[in-house]
Amino acid sequence: MIESTVAKRYGAALFELAHSKQSLVEVGQDLQEIVKAISSNEELLSVLNAPKITTSRKKAIVAEVFAGANTDVINTLLLLLDKKRINEIAGVEATFKKLAADAQGYAEATVYSTRALTTEEEVEISAAFGKLVGKSKLNITNVIDASLIGGVRVQIGNYTYDSTIAAKLEGLKKVLVG
């Protein structure tokens, strides 16, 4: 996903605020859950974007629905509602997540495999690939993809390390067929 300039600014501002209060983990978790809730609930998203519903009513809905969340996250949502930019929330989260990962010395990684990784495998992948990108550890999201046949594909930012059997077969095919 490509974040807009607006999302980057809001995400950076929320990061600075959370970093100064030493609440990066809490804010990150709440922001992630809120983005998941908004993006998976079409009705909520349509209400928050509805032009006939007043901004004050939308703010009341957000305050009620997300009452237990961190106040900085709620205030960011309310500001996005004021500016009619609630659709930028996913980009705000992506920017925040990236900045928080850098500040905490880890990177976000997506590992594609044919089955769920065990805890030991995640630790090994985190250690091995973390060194390659200059981070102490990786926060791994495991995606199951049966088409890989075997092996893993690790994506960290713009880098992709592909050691899957499907990729090796494709490379062999190119060499043999031309």
N, C-alpha and C positions, 0 to 999 in steps of 0.2 A: 504494500500500500504506500502511496506517495502522500506525505503529509503536506498540507497547505502551509503557507507562511503564517496564517492566523493560528492554526493548530500548533505550530512550532512555538510561537510566542506564548500562547496560553500554557502549553506543556512546560516550557522553560520557566515561566513564572511560578507555576504550581510546584515544580521541582525545587526552585530556590526557596520558596516558602517552607516546603516540607523539610528540606535539607537544613535550614536554619533552626527549625523546631526539632530536628533529629527524629522525624516521623516518616522517613522514606518508605519503610516496609508497610506500615499501616495505611498510608495514603495510596501506595501502589496497589495493595490488595483491595481496598475499597473502590478505587477507580476501576480496576479490572472487573470487579463484580458489577458495578453500575453500568459499565459499557456492555457487558454481557447481557444484563437485564434489558437495557434499552434496545440493543440490536436484535435480541431474540423475541421481543414483544412488539409486534407490528402495531397493536392498538395504542400502546403507550407512546410509541414514536409518532403515530399520526395525531394523537392528542397534543403532544409537545410541539408539533409543527402546524397545528390547525390555526388558521388566521382568525377564526371567529371566537376563539377562546382567549380571554385576556391574559396578559403576561402575569398579572398577580394571581390569577387562578392556576396557571401553569406552575408558578413558583410554589403555591400551596400544595399542589399535587406532588411535586418533586420532594418537598419537605416532608410530606406525609409518607410517601412510598419509601424514601431512603432515610428515614428518621435516625437509624442507628449508625449511619456512615460518618466518617470524619468530617468535621465542620469545614475544613479547607476545600475538600472535594465538593461538598454541597454548595459552598459559596462560588466555586468555579462553575458548577452547573447553573446556578442562578444567574451568574454573569453571562454565560453563554445564552441563556434564555432572554435576558435583557437585550443582548446584541443580535438576537435572532440567528444564532450560530450553533444551535444544539447539534446539528449534523456533524460538527467538527469534533465531537467528543472522542471518537475513535482515534483520530489523528493526535489529539491532545494526549490520550493514553499512550500511544506509540512513542511520542516524543518523550514523555515523562519516563516511560519504561527504559528507553535507551539511555537517557541521562542518569537515571538511578543506577543502572547496571554499571556504567562507567565509573560512577562515584564509589560504588561498593566493590569494584574490582572483578566483576564478572561480566559475561556476555550472554545474550539470549541465543539459543541454538535450537534448531529443529532437526531431529534425527528421524529419518524414514527407515523403517525396518519391516520385515515380514511378520513379526510378532512383537508383543510387548517386551520391552527391555526389563531385565531384572535390575535391582538396586545396584548390584556389583557392576553390571555392564554400564550403567549410567555413570557410576563413579570413574570407571576406567576411561570411558569416552570423554568425560569431563576433564580428566587429568591430561589425557593425550592431546586432545584438540584445543584445550585451553592454552597450553604452551605454544601451539602454533599461531594463535592470535594474540599472544601476550597478556592473557588474563589468568587469574589464579584458579578460576573455576567457570563452569558453564551452567546456566539454568536451562535444563533440557526439556523440550516438549517432544514427546514421542508420537509419531504418526505411523499408523500401520498401513502398509502398501504391499499387497500380495503380488503385484506385478514385478517387484524387484527380484523375485526368485530366491535370493539370499544376499547376505551382506548388509551394509548400511550406507546411507547417504546422509552426510552431515552438512547442514546449511547454517552458517554463522554470518549474519549480515549479508555482504555481497559475495562471500566465499562459499563455494560448494566443493566438498570432498566426497567423491563418488567411488565407493569400492563395492558396488553391487554386482552381482553376477549378470544381471541384465545389461549393465553398462559395459562390462568386460566382453560379453557376447556381441554387443553392438560394435565395439572396437575391433574385435576379431573379424566380424563380418565386413567391416570397411577395409581391413587389410587384405582379406581373401578375395573379395569381390572387386574391390578397387574404387 
